[in-house]
């Protein structure tokens, strides 16, 4: 039987306004990756860079 992957729920936070808009899972086996994605921010009403934040 295979082991369950070590995954953790994290939030993607807008770098401009600081609002946490998206929730996703990341693999934390080798440490938390530093991810920056361009996603849509509802508060800014445009695509901005979002960074991982833990709750």
N, C-alpha and C positions, 0 to 999 in steps of 0.2 A: 504494500500500500504506500502511495506517495505521500510525502509530507506536504502540509499546506504551506504556501508561500507566505513569507512575512510581509504583509502589506499594511499600509496605514492610510487613513483618510486625512487629507490635507485640503486647505482652502487656497484658491488663487486670488490674490489681492491686487487691486489696481495700484500702480505706483504713483499715479497722479492724485487721485482722491482718497485712497486708502480703504475703499469699500471692498469687502470680500464678496465676490460675485459667483464664483464657481467652486464646487467641491469635487474632488477626484481622489483616486487611490494611487499610491506610488509604492514601488518595491523598496523596502528599507534594509535589504539584506547587506548591502555594502555601504550603508550610510544613505542619508537623504540626498537625492540629486538636486542640483541647482538648476531649476527650470525657469525660463522666462518665455512666455508666449504672448502673442498679440491676440487679444480677445476683445469682444465688444463690452464696453462699460455702459450700463444703463444710466448712471448718474451723469457721466460726461457726454453721452450720446455719440460716441465714436469709438474706434478701435484704439486701444492703448495697451501698453506692456503690462502683463500680470505676472506676479512672482509668487512662489510658494510661501505660505504662512501656516504654521501649526496653530491649532485652536488652544 
